[in-house]
């Protein structure tokens, strides 16, 4: 069975896939940045208590 994609459909599929991956990566980076910010704030508070 041969599956044939015409070029515009294939390009659209690739573009949508890349967009989904970039959104996912962006979300993960935002979560990591938020976690790092919380850790930094906690470290500053602990340091100022000493």
N, CA, C, O and CB atoms as a CASP TS submission, in Angstrom:
PFRMAT TS
TARGET T0000
AUTHOR 0000-0000-0000
METHOD Language model
MODEL 1
PARENT N/A
ATOM      1  N   UNK     1       0.843  -1.185   0.000  1.00  0.00           N
ATOM      2  CA  UNK     1       0.000   0.000   0.000  1.00  0.00           C
ATOM      3  C   UNK     1       0.883   1.242   0.000  1.00  0.00           C
ATOM      4  O   UNK     1       1.746   1.415   0.862  1.00  0.00           O
ATOM      5  CB  UNK     1      -0.956   0.001   1.220  1.00  0.00           C
ATOM      6  N   UNK     2       0.653   2.082  -0.964  1.00  0.00           N
ATOM      7  CA  UNK     2       1.473   3.287  -1.095  1.00  0.00           C
ATOM      8  C   UNK     2       0.688   4.499  -0.601  1.00  0.00           C
ATOM      9  O   UNK     2      -0.429   4.763  -1.045  1.00  0.00           O
ATOM     10  CB  UNK     2       1.924   3.493  -2.567  1.00  0.00           C
ATOM     11  N   UNK     3       1.297   5.221   0.321  1.00  0.00           N
ATOM     12  CA  UNK     3       0.672   6.444   0.815  1.00  0.00           C
ATOM     13  C   UNK     3       1.384   7.614   0.162  1.00  0.00           C
ATOM     14  O   UNK     3       2.599   7.763   0.294  1.00  0.00           O
ATOM     15  CB  UNK     3       0.735   6.539   2.383  1.00  0.00           C
ATOM     16  N   UNK     4       0.635   8.436  -0.537  1.00  0.00           N
ATOM     17  CA  UNK     4       1.275   9.570  -1.193  1.00  0.00           C
ATOM     18  C   UNK     4       0.742  10.874  -0.615  1.00  0.00           C
ATOM     19  O   UNK     4      -0.466  11.070  -0.482  1.00  0.00           O
ATOM     20  CB  UNK     4       1.046   9.521  -2.715  1.00  0.00           C
ATOM     21  N   UNK     5       1.660  11.747  -0.280  1.00  0.00           N
ATOM     22  CA  UNK     5       1.312  13.077   0.204  1.00  0.00           C
ATOM     23  C   UNK     5       1.700  14.068  -0.870  1.00  0.00           C
ATOM     24  O   UNK     5       2.782  13.977  -1.450  1.00  0.00           O
ATOM     25  CB  UNK     5       2.017  13.406   1.562  1.00  0.00           C
ATOM     26  N   UNK     6       0.827  15.003  -1.132  1.00  0.00           N
ATOM     27  CA  UNK     6       1.259  16.057  -2.040  1.00  0.00           C
ATOM     28  C   UNK     6       2.046  17.070  -1.217  1.00  0.00           C
ATOM     29  O   UNK     6       1.907  17.129   0.005  1.00  0.00           O
ATOM     30  CB  UNK     6       0.037  16.731  -2.773  1.00  0.00           C
ATOM     31  N   UNK     7       2.850  17.844  -1.871  1.00  0.00           N
ATOM     32  CA  UNK     7       3.789  18.734  -1.177  1.00  0.00           C
ATOM     33  C   UNK     7       3.138  19.726  -0.215  1.00  0.00           C
ATOM     34  O   UNK     7       3.619  19.860   0.910  1.00  0.00           O
ATOM     35  CB  UNK     7       4.577  19.492  -2.184  1.00  0.00           C
ATOM     36  N   UNK     8       2.076  20.424  -0.596  1.00  0.00           N
ATOM     37  CA  UNK     8       1.477  21.385   0.354  1.00  0.00           C
ATOM     38  C   UNK     8       0.977  20.733   1.640  1.00  0.00           C
ATOM     39  O   UNK     8       1.141  21.289   2.726  1.00  0.00           O
ATOM     40  CB  UNK     8       0.327  22.111  -0.311  1.00  0.00           C
ATOM     41  N   UNK     9       0.362  19.546   1.518  1.00  0.00           N
ATOM     42  CA  UNK     9      -0.118  18.850   2.709  1.00  0.00           C
ATOM     43  C   UNK     9       1.059  18.450   3.599  1.00  0.00           C
ATOM     44  O   UNK     9       0.998  18.592   4.820  1.00  0.00           O
ATOM     45  CB  UNK     9      -0.944  17.606   2.314  1.00  0.00           C
ATOM     46  N   UNK    10       2.104  17.960   2.993  1.00  0.00           N
ATOM     47  CA  UNK    10       3.267  17.523   3.755  1.00  0.00           C
ATOM     48  C   UNK    10       3.918  18.716   4.450  1.00  0.00           C
ATOM     49  O   UNK    10       4.314  18.615   5.611  1.00  0.00           O
ATOM     50  CB  UNK    10       4.283  16.812   2.836  1.00  0.00           C
ATOM     51  N   UNK    11       4.031  19.842   3.753  1.00  0.00           N
ATOM     52  CA  UNK    11       4.631  21.034   4.354  1.00  0.00           C
ATOM     53  C   UNK    11       3.769  21.546   5.505  1.00  0.00           C
ATOM     54  O   UNK    11       4.291  21.974   6.534  1.00  0.00           O
ATOM     55  CB  UNK    11       4.816  22.139   3.296  1.00  0.00           C
ATOM     56  N   UNK    12       2.450  21.500   5.331  1.00  0.00           N
ATOM     57  CA  UNK    12       1.541  21.928   6.400  1.00  0.00           C
ATOM     58  C   UNK    12       1.676  21.019   7.611  1.00  0.00           C
ATOM     59  O   UNK    12       1.685  21.492   8.747  1.00  0.00           O
ATOM     60  CB  UNK    12       0.084  21.937   5.906  1.00  0.00           C
ATOM     61  N   UNK    13       1.779  19.729   7.377  1.00  0.00           N
ATOM     62  CA  UNK    13       1.936  18.765   8.464  1.00  0.00           C
ATOM     63  C   UNK    13       3.233  19.010   9.235  1.00  0.00           C
ATOM     64  O   UNK    13       3.246  18.984  10.465  1.00  0.00           O
ATOM     65  CB  UNK    13       1.912  17.335   7.914  1.00  0.00           C
ATOM     66  N   UNK    14       4.314  19.246   8.508  1.00  0.00           N
ATOM     67  CA  UNK    14       5.608  19.527   9.137  1.00  0.00           C
ATOM     68  C   UNK    14       5.533  20.834   9.930  1.00  0.00           C
ATOM     69  O   UNK    14       6.040  20.907  11.049  1.00  0.00           O
ATOM     70  CB  UNK    14       6.732  19.606   8.067  1.00  0.00           C
ATOM     71  N   UNK    15       4.907  21.864   9.359  1.00  0.00           N
ATOM     72  CA  UNK    15       4.796  23.158  10.038  1.00  0.00           C
ATOM     73  C   UNK    15       3.989  23.029  11.328  1.00  0.00           C
ATOM     74  O   UNK    15       4.376  23.578  12.360  1.00  0.00           O
ATOM     75  CB  UNK    15       4.148  24.199   9.110  1.00  0.00           C
ATOM     76  N   UNK    16       2.883  22.316  11.275  1.00  0.00           N
ATOM     77  CA  UNK    16       2.046  22.134  12.469  1.00  0.00           C
ATOM     78  C   UNK    16       2.804  21.343  13.529  1.00  0.00           C
ATOM     79  O   UNK    16       2.726  21.655  14.717  1.00  0.00           O
ATOM     80  CB  UNK    16       0.724  21.414  12.108  1.00  0.00           C
ATOM     81  N   UNK    17       3.531  20.325  13.100  1.00  0.00           N
ATOM     82  CA  UNK    17       4.309  19.517  14.042  1.00  0.00           C
ATOM     83  C   UNK    17       5.384  20.355  14.718  1.00  0.00           C
ATOM     84  O   UNK    17       5.562  20.275  15.934  1.00  0.00           O
ATOM     85  CB  UNK    17       4.948  18.321  13.326  1.00  0.00           C
ATOM     86  N   UNK    18       6.096  21.153  13.944  1.00  0.00           N
ATOM     87  CA  UNK    18       7.143  22.010  14.511  1.00  0.00           C
ATOM     88  C   UNK    18       6.543  23.031  15.472  1.00  0.00           C
ATOM     89  O   UNK    18       7.119  23.309  16.524  1.00  0.00           O
ATOM     90  CB  UNK    18       7.919  22.729  13.392  1.00  0.00           C
ATOM     91  N   UNK    19       5.387  23.591  15.116  1.00  0.00           N
ATOM     92  CA  UNK    19       4.727  24.557  15.986  1.00  0.00           C
ATOM     93  C   UNK    19       4.345  23.909  17.315  1.00  0.00           C
ATOM     94  O   UNK    19       4.543  24.497  18.379  1.00  0.00           O
ATOM     95  CB  UNK    19       3.480  25.139  15.297  1.00  0.00           C
ATOM     96  N   UNK    20       3.799  22.702  17.248  1.00  0.00           N
ATOM     97  CA  UNK    20       3.398  21.990  18.466  1.00  0.00           C
ATOM     98  C   UNK    20       4.606  21.694  19.344  1.00  0.00           C
ATOM     99  O   UNK    20       4.546  21.857  20.562  1.00  0.00           O
ATOM    100  CB  UNK    20       2.671  20.684  18.113  1.00  0.00           C
ATOM    101  N   UNK    21       5.690  21.263  18.736  1.00  0.00           N
ATOM    102  CA  UNK    21       6.912  20.972  19.497  1.00  0.00           C
ATOM    103  C   UNK    21       7.461  22.244  20.125  1.00  0.00           C
ATOM    104  O   UNK    21       7.863  22.231  21.288  1.00  0.00           O
ATOM    105  CB  UNK    21       7.981  20.321  18.591  1.00  0.00           C
ATOM    106  N   UNK    22       7.487  23.343  19.377  1.00  0.00           N
ATOM    107  CA  UNK    22       8.031  24.590  19.922  1.00  0.00           C
ATOM    108  C   UNK    22       7.169  25.103  21.073  1.00  0.00           C
ATOM    109  O   UNK    22       7.702  25.630  22.049  1.00  0.00           O
ATOM    110  CB  UNK    22       8.132  25.658  18.820  1.00  0.00           C
ATOM    111  N   UNK    23       5.848  24.960  20.977  1.00  0.00           N
ATOM    112  CA  UNK    23       4.965  25.369  22.076  1.00  0.00           C
ATOM    113  C   UNK    23       5.220  24.522  23.315  1.00  0.00           C
ATOM    114  O   UNK    23       5.241  25.031  24.435  1.00  0.00           O
ATOM    115  CB  UNK    23       3.486  25.259  21.654  1.00  0.00           C
ATOM    116  N   UNK    24       5.412  23.244  23.104  1.00  0.00           N
ATOM    117  CA  UNK    24       5.672  22.331  24.216  1.00  0.00           C
ATOM    118  C   UNK    24       6.997  22.672  24.896  1.00  0.00           C
ATOM    119  O   UNK    24       7.080  22.712  26.124  1.00  0.00           O
ATOM    120  CB  UNK    24       5.685  20.873  23.723  1.00  0.00           C
ATOM    121  N   UNK    25       8.025  22.915  24.095  1.00  0.00           N
ATOM    122  CA  UNK    25       9.343  23.261  24.635  1.00  0.00           C
ATOM    123  C   UNK    25       9.268  24.596  25.376  1.00  0.00           C
ATOM    124  O   UNK    25       9.857  24.755  26.445  1.00  0.00           O
ATOM    125  CB  UNK    25      10.402  23.328  23.502  1.00  0.00           C
ATOM    126  N   UNK    26       8.540  25.552  24.801  1.00  0.00           N
ATOM    127  CA  UNK    26       8.397  26.865  25.448  1.00  0.00           C
ATOM    128  C   UNK    26       7.728  26.720  26.807  1.00  0.00           C
ATOM    129  O   UNK    26       8.154  27.345  27.779  1.00  0.00           O
ATOM    130  CB  UNK    26       7.582  27.827  24.556  1.00  0.00           C
ATOM    131  N   UNK    27       6.693  25.908  26.881  1.00  0.00           N
ATOM    132  CA  UNK    27       6.006  25.668  28.149  1.00  0.00           C
ATOM    133  C   UNK    27       6.926  25.052  29.184  1.00  0.00           C
ATOM    134  O   UNK    27       6.920  25.448  30.350  1.00  0.00           O
ATOM    135  CB  UNK    27       4.807  24.772  27.934  1.00  0.00           C
ATOM    136  N   UNK    28       7.720  24.076  28.751  1.00  0.00           N
ATOM    137  CA  UNK    28       8.667  23.436  29.669  1.00  0.00           C
ATOM    138  C   UNK    28       9.698  24.436  30.164  1.00  0.00           C
ATOM    139  O   UNK    28      10.028  24.451  31.350  1.00  0.00           O
ATOM    140  CB  UNK    28       9.367  22.254  28.988  1.00  0.00           C
ATOM    141  N   UNK    29      10.209  25.269  29.269  1.00  0.00           N
ATOM    142  CA  UNK    29      11.201  26.272  29.669  1.00  0.00           C
ATOM    143  C   UNK    29      10.615  27.281  30.650  1.00  0.00           C
ATOM    144  O   UNK    29      11.284  27.693  31.597  1.00  0.00           O
ATOM    145  CB  UNK    29      11.745  26.999  28.440  1.00  0.00           C
ATOM    146  N   UNK    30       9.364  27.679  30.421  1.00  0.00           N
ATOM    147  CA  UNK    30       8.715  28.604  31.352  1.00  0.00           C
ATOM    148  C   UNK    30       8.565  27.970  32.730  1.00  0.00           C
ATOM    149  O   UNK    30       8.779  28.629  33.747  1.00  0.00           O
ATOM    150  CB  UNK    30       7.342  29.032  30.815  1.00  0.00           C
ATOM    151  N   UNK    31       8.196  26.687  32.762  1.00  0.00           N
ATOM    152  CA  UNK    31       8.075  25.981  34.044  1.00  0.00           C
ATOM    153  C   UNK    31       9.421  25.908  34.754  1.00  0.00           C
ATOM    154  O   UNK    31       9.508  26.132  35.962  1.00  0.00           O
ATOM    155  CB  UNK    31       7.516  24.563  33.829  1.00  0.00           C
ATOM    156  N   UNK    32      10.467  25.593  33.998  1.00  0.00           N
ATOM    157  CA  UNK    32      11.803  25.517  34.590  1.00  0.00           C
ATOM    158  C   UNK    32      12.264  26.875  35.102  1.00  0.00           C
ATOM    159  O   UNK    32      12.878  26.961  36.166  1.00  0.00           O
ATOM    160  CB  UNK    32      12.804  24.977  33.572  1.00  0.00           C
ATOM    161  N   UNK    33      11.976  27.931  34.359  1.00  0.00           N
ATOM    162  CA  UNK    33      12.367  29.278  34.771  1.00  0.00           C
ATOM    163  C   UNK    33      11.640  29.664  36.058  1.00  0.00           C
ATOM    164  O   UNK    33      12.230  30.270  36.953  1.00  0.00           O
ATOM    165  CB  UNK    33      12.063  30.301  33.651  1.00  0.00           C
ATOM    166  N   UNK    34      10.380  29.316  36.143  1.00  0.00           N
ATOM    167  CA  UNK    34       9.594  29.620  37.335  1.00  0.00           C
ATOM    168  C   UNK    34      10.141  28.860  38.543  1.00  0.00           C
ATOM    169  O   UNK    34      10.258  29.411  39.638  1.00  0.00           O
ATOM    170  CB  UNK    34       8.109  29.270  37.109  1.00  0.00           C
ATOM    171  N   UNK    35      10.472  27.598  38.327  1.00  0.00           N
ATOM    172  CA  UNK    35      11.027  26.776  39.401  1.00  0.00           C
ATOM    173  C   UNK    35      12.378  27.330  39.854  1.00  0.00           C
ATOM    174  O   UNK    35      12.664  27.376  41.050  1.00  0.00           O
ATOM    175  CB  UNK    35      11.174  25.311  38.941  1.00  0.00           C
ATOM    176  N   UNK    36      13.195  27.743  38.910  1.00  0.00           N
ATOM    177  CA  UNK    36      14.508  28.311  39.232  1.00  0.00           C
ATOM    178  C   UNK    36      14.341  29.615  40.009  1.00  0.00           C
ATOM    179  O   UNK    36      15.080  29.879  40.958  1.00  0.00           O
ATOM    180  CB  UNK    36      15.331  28.554  37.943  1.00  0.00           C
ATOM    181  N   UNK    37      13.369  30.424  39.601  1.00  0.00           N
ATOM    182  CA  UNK    37      13.106  31.691  40.291  1.00  0.00           C
ATOM    183  C   UNK    37      12.678  31.428  41.740  1.00  0.00           C
ATOM    184  O   UNK    37      13.119  32.123  42.656  1.00  0.00           O
ATOM    185  CB  UNK    37      12.012  32.502  39.542  1.00  0.00           C
ATOM    186  N   UNK    38      11.820  30.425  41.944  1.00  0.00           N
ATOM    187  CA  UNK    38      11.386  30.075  43.299  1.00  0.00           C
ATOM    188  C   UNK    38      12.570  29.617  44.142  1.00  0.00           C
ATOM    189  O   UNK    38      12.692  29.993  45.308  1.00  0.00           O
ATOM    190  CB  UNK    38      10.310  28.976  43.255  1.00  0.00           C
ATOM    191  N   UNK    39      13.434  28.809  43.553  1.00  0.00           N
ATOM    192  CA  UNK    39      14.611  28.304  44.255  1.00  0.00           C
ATOM    193  C   UNK    39      15.550  29.446  44.621  1.00  0.00           C
ATOM    194  O   UNK    39      16.092  29.482  45.726  1.00  0.00           O
ATOM    195  CB  UNK    39      15.346  27.268  43.396  1.00  0.00           C
ATOM    196  N   UNK    40      15.740  30.374  43.692  1.00  0.00           N
ATOM    197  CA  UNK    40      16.618  31.524  43.934  1.00  0.00           C
ATOM    198  C   UNK    40      16.052  32.396  45.054  1.00  0.00           C
ATOM    199  O   UNK    40      16.796  32.853  45.921  1.00  0.00           O
ATOM    200  CB  UNK    40      16.795  32.358  42.642  1.00  0.00           C
ATOM    201  N   UNK    41      14.745  32.626  45.037  1.00  0.00           N
ATOM    202  CA  UNK    41      14.094  33.430  46.071  1.00  0.00           C
ATOM    203  C   UNK    41      14.253  32.759  47.434  1.00  0.00           C
ATOM    204  O   UNK    41      14.553  33.421  48.427  1.00  0.00           O
ATOM    205  CB  UNK    41      12.596  33.637  45.742  1.00  0.00           C
ATOM    206  N   UNK    42      14.051  31.447  47.476  1.00  0.00           N
ATOM    207  CA  UNK    42      14.195  30.699  48.726  1.00  0.00           C
ATOM    208  C   UNK    42      15.625  30.799  49.243  1.00  0.00           C
ATOM    209  O   UNK    42      15.847  30.988  50.439  1.00  0.00           O
ATOM    210  CB  UNK    42      13.802  29.221  48.524  1.00  0.00           C
ATOM    211  N   UNK    43      16.593  30.673  48.340  1.00  0.00           N
ATOM    212  CA  UNK    43      18.001  30.758  48.738  1.00  0.00           C
ATOM    213  C   UNK    43      18.325  32.151  49.281  1.00  0.00           C
ATOM    214  O   UNK    43      19.076  32.278  50.247  1.00  0.00           O
ATOM    215  CB  UNK    43      18.921  30.424  47.544  1.00  0.00           C
ATOM    216  N   UNK    44      17.769  33.187  48.671  1.00  0.00           N
ATOM    217  CA  UNK    44      18.020  34.562  49.136  1.00  0.00           C
ATOM    218  C   UNK    44      17.420  34.772  50.521  1.00  0.00           C
ATOM    219  O   UNK    44      18.035  35.404  51.380  1.00  0.00           O
ATOM    220  CB  UNK    44      17.435  35.594  48.141  1.00  0.00           C
ATOM    221  N   UNK    45      16.214  34.239  50.738  1.00  0.00           N
ATOM    222  CA  UNK    45      15.550  34.383  52.031  1.00  0.00           C
ATOM    223  C   UNK    45      16.358  33.649  53.099  1.00  0.00           C
ATOM    224  O   UNK    45      16.585  34.183  54.185  1.00  0.00           O
ATOM    225  CB  UNK    45      14.093  33.841  51.972  1.00  0.00           C
ATOM    226  N   UNK    46      16.789  32.430  52.794  1.00  0.00           N
ATOM    227  CA  UNK    46      17.586  31.663  53.756  1.00  0.00           C
ATOM    228  C   UNK    46      18.902  32.359  54.045  1.00  0.00           C
ATOM    229  O   UNK    46      19.368  32.354  55.184  1.00  0.00           O
ATOM    230  CB  UNK    46      17.847  30.248  53.234  1.00  0.00           C
ATOM    231  N   UNK    47      19.498  32.950  53.043  1.00  0.00           N
ATOM    232  CA  UNK    47      20.772  33.639  53.207  1.00  0.00           C
ATOM    233  C   UNK    47      20.591  34.876  54.072  1.00  0.00           C
ATOM    234  O   UNK    47      21.452  35.176  54.899  1.00  0.00           O
ATOM    235  CB  UNK    47      21.364  34.021  51.841  1.00  0.00           C
ATOM    236  N   UNK    48      19.490  35.600  53.901  1.00  0.00           N
ATOM    237  CA  UNK    48      19.271  36.813  54.677  1.00  0.00           C
ATOM    238  C   UNK    48      18.919  36.485  56.118  1.00  0.00           C
ATOM    239  O   UNK    48      19.131  37.317  57.000  1.00  0.00           O
ATOM    240  CB  UNK    48      18.171  37.654  54.049  1.00  0.00           C
ATOM    241  N   UNK    49      18.389  35.299  56.383  1.00  0.00           N
ATOM    242  CA  UNK    49      18.060  34.880  57.746  1.00  0.00           C
ATOM    243  C   UNK    49      19.349  34.605  58.513  1.00  0.00           C
ATOM    244  O   UNK    49      19.435  34.882  59.709  1.00  0.00           O
ATOM    245  CB  UNK    49      17.145  33.618  57.738  1.00  0.00           C
ATOM    246  N   UNK    50      20.348  34.063  57.826  1.00  0.00           N
ATOM    247  CA  UNK    50      21.634  33.770  58.471  1.00  0.00           C
ATOM    248  C   UNK    50      22.268  35.072  58.834  1.00  0.00           C
ATOM    249  O   UNK    50      23.365  35.090  59.392  1.00  0.00           O
ATOM    250  CB  UNK    50      22.574  32.932  57.557  1.00  0.00           C
TER
END
